């Protein structure tokens, strides 16, 4: 049995900044508040995850790597932080790095609601849900194949994290939303071919 902690990176904007839709082609570092969120996650996991992480994964984007590095920095031993391309983030097409009001004007609120509630990509966004689901399934199976391993850390982005819910086989609780807040995480517990969602959208 292996516990897998799936974390959304911390904030990339601070209060007063113009918030844009940051996707796969926009490589922003953590903002000041995002670094604070990452540090809070580090202290939280040190308290609630006594065993050392046996593996850690993130994307090539600064915001996921910085969040993962902060979490691992307070551990006595640290696994090699591996980069997986599918964890990067989706490509928002012409909506990439645009203010939210411009995205709403372009797509309409109904299209964005379908994305936020059901993970239905709006037209023009470069995302393949089936490929993402297969990638999550393959990763969970790979992790589950080593029953002797300790807990695993995965840091990714909101557009990618939601698709892991489609490959979970059992739910201890139903998530209130498929979205992960910045600096929040979900816990999936694998045992054999079974992947159980234990918690979702937990923010320290």
LINZIQUI-V509165 format. One record per pair of residues at least 24 apart in sequence whose C-alpha atoms are under 7 Angstrom apart, sorted by the first residue. I is the first residue (numbers start at 1). J is the second residue. D is the distance in whole Angstrom. If there is no record, write none. Layout:
<<I,J,D> <I,J,D>>
This chain:
<<1,147,6> <1,189,7> <1,190,5> <1,191,5> <2,144,6> <2,147,7> <2,149,7> <2,150,6> <2,151,6> <2,189,6> <2,190,5> <2,191,7> <3,151,5> <3,152,6> <3,187,7> <3,188,6> <3,189,5> <3,190,7> <4,151,6> <4,152,5> <4,153,6> <4,187,6> <4,188,5> <4,189,6> <5,152,6> <5,153,5> <5,154,6> <5,185,7> <5,186,6> <5,187,5> <5,188,7> <6,153,6> <6,154,5> <6,155,6> <6,185,5> <6,186,5> <6,187,6> <7,154,6> <7,155,5> <7,156,6> <7,183,7> <7,184,6> <7,185,4> <7,186,7> <8,155,6> <8,156,5> <8,157,5> <8,158,6> <8,180,6> <8,181,7> <8,182,6> <8,183,6> <8,184,6> <8,185,6> <9,63,6> <9,64,5> <9,67,6> <9,155,6> <9,156,6> <9,157,6> <9,182,6> <9,183,5> <10,34,4> <10,35,7> <10,37,6> <10,38,6> <10,63,7> <10,67,7> <10,182,5> <10,183,4> <11,182,6> <19,99,6> <20,97,5> <20,98,5> <20,99,4> <20,100,6> <21,96,6> <21,97,5> <21,98,6> <21,99,6> <21,100,6> <22,96,6> <22,97,5> <23,89,6> <23,90,6> <23,91,5> <23,92,6> <23,96,6> <23,97,7> <24,88,6> <24,89,5> <24,90,5> <24,91,5> <25,91,7> <26,97,7> <27,61,6> <27,62,6> <28,62,6> <28,63,6> <29,62,5> <29,63,5> <30,63,5> <37,183,5> <38,67,5> <38,70,6> <38,71,7> <38,183,6> <39,70,6> <39,71,7> <40,204,6> <41,71,6> <41,204,6> <42,70,6> <42,71,4> <42,72,7> <42,74,7> <44,204,6> <51,150,7> <52,77,7> <52,150,7> <52,151,7> <53,78,7> <53,79,7> <53,150,6> <53,151,5> <53,152,5> <53,153,7> <54,79,6> <54,149,6> <54,150,5> <54,151,6> <54,152,6> <55,79,5> <55,80,7> <55,152,5> <55,153,6> <56,80,7> <56,81,5> <56,82,6> <56,152,6> <56,153,5> <56,154,6> <57,81,6> <57,82,5> <57,83,6> <57,84,7> <57,153,6> <57,154,5> <57,155,6> <58,82,6> <58,83,5> <58,84,6> <58,87,6> <58,154,6> <58,155,5> <58,156,6> <59,83,5> <59,84,5> <59,85,6> <59,87,5> <59,88,5> <59,156,6> <60,88,6> <61,88,6> <64,155,6> <64,156,6> <68,155,6> <87,156,5> <87,157,7> <87,160,6> <88,156,7> <88,157,7> <89,157,6> <89,159,6> <89,160,6> <90,126,6> <90,127,6> <90,159,6> <90,160,7> <91,125,6> <91,126,5> <91,127,7> <92,125,5> <92,126,6> <93,124,6> <93,125,5> <93,126,6> <116,179,7> <117,177,7> <117,178,7> <132,163,7> <133,163,6> <133,164,6> <133,166,7> <133,167,6> <136,164,6> <137,167,6> <144,190,6> <144,191,6> <144,192,6> <168,195,5> <168,196,6> <168,197,6> <169,194,6> <169,195,5> <169,196,6> <170,195,6> <170,196,5> <170,197,6> <171,196,5> <171,197,5> <171,198,7> <172,196,7> <172,197,6> <172,198,5> <173,197,7> <173,198,6> <173,199,7> <175,200,6>>
